[in-house]
Amino acid sequence: MSLHILDTDHLTLFRVGHAEVAAHVAATPAPQIAVTIITVDEQLTGWYTQLRKARDPIKLAWAYDGLFQVVESLKVFTVVPFSLAAAQRYFALRKQLPRLGKMDLAIAATVLEVSGILVTRNWSDFQQVSGLLLEDWSKP
């Protein structure tokens, strides 16, 4: 039983009701599916930014609704913390793969530390991380 860990994009796809992603989530036992705290950070930061930019009631309500939807979607998943071991692996990965995004490397490090499978559409970046197992639940 491997832990399937959704990246930020897949969490968004789940949140907006992407049929294939939702079907995979529904078919996967809850203890076998998670997101990283890095993904939580990315999701919340994105909506906090929208809240700070909102200059009218419609945009403000939209931003708070987005934040609410993220919080609600997180109730479905276990959140994997960013451990000291993951942080150490992250810094090693940054030296090996300096062109990859910091958040992607932090997600990869976290997934590697728990021997999980990363669920992502971003194979072009993540396949560069040695030993990282990947799946894409967005495809039929």
SULSUL-V559022 format. One record per run of one state. SS is the DSSP state (@ for helix, = for strand, . for the rest). FROM is the first residue (numbers start at 1). TO is the last residue. If there is no record, write none. Layout:
{{SS/FROM/TO} {SS/FROM/TO}}
This chain:
{{./1/3} {=/4/6} {./7/7} {@/8/15} {./16/18} {@/19/27} {./28/29} {@/30/32} {=/33/36} {@/37/53} {./54/56} {@/57/74} {./75/77} {=/78/80} {./81/83} {@/84/96} {./97/101} {@/102/113} {./114/116} {=/117/119} {./120/122} {@/123/126} {./127/132} {=/133/135} {./136/140}}
